Amino acid sequence: MQLWLFILLLHSVIALLQQVGAFSGQQARSGPSSGKKQYTSLSFTGGGIYYWWQSGFARYLLEHGFVKYQQTQGIVVKGTSAGALTATMLVTKCDFEKAAAVAIALSEREGVFEKPLGLAFVWGDIVREWLDLCIEDDKASEHAFYSNSRQRGVLEITATPVVVPFAPKQVIIRPRSKIDAIAACMASVHIPFFLDGKPNAIYDGKAYVDGSFWQFVLGAKSDYFLNKEMRVDDDNPCVVDWTKDLDFYQTTKLASFLSLVSPQGLRDMMDAGYCYCAKLHARGEVPLPPLARKR
């Protein structure tokens, strides 16, 4: 078996078995800094099932004028792994409540809530269908996608290329259409073998795996190894990380990183993310217009 294939298999085992506290405890010890900032980007990290917390966070942003604010301030929205789904749905102005209902309906149709392995090997088809149903067509979402005429786009998705030799590297994908965005998301969330039984996803003719692969493998040391492209032109990012919501982090009882919970559990996570974003908004720590002061 080739070395890279062995590493990918190892990662899929890590993703299934690794406990939340084992890889994110360090992050959870500190909350966001205080004070109003002029953010240059909004970044959603990986998080597996905690996408649902992120979706609640993003729903609050949409309801409080993020899209207009983003367009006036030139904020780039970035996403990695599960965060790529959140970022894509945010910039295309998806209805997150509808998205939750659709996701639950698709999961129930496939019987994943009753299966011992939950989403294993069927997640890929479900996610692709879900994105296709929830993201608006290109005309409604064209402001989010990269175009040659504008030489820019709002959305940036991170994925891990499968190269030989297999070494720490990430790439930024700037989708140009709805179809392109879905393909990029599928590359960014591809947990080897777990997603659809395949070792990697294909985007634009090249092989990719989960965008947070090297964060899993190298932990805090990953920043020292990843290519410089991932760390430039972003002086003041707003990083959305569920582990910084200490109330949620300390009370969650999810057993493992990719454990599947009940439909009610998903909605509870959405509520938690929504409430946390509201707290940050009150403190001026998210890229939104300031709240009006009470007289």
Disulfide bonds with the S-S distance in Angstrom:
none
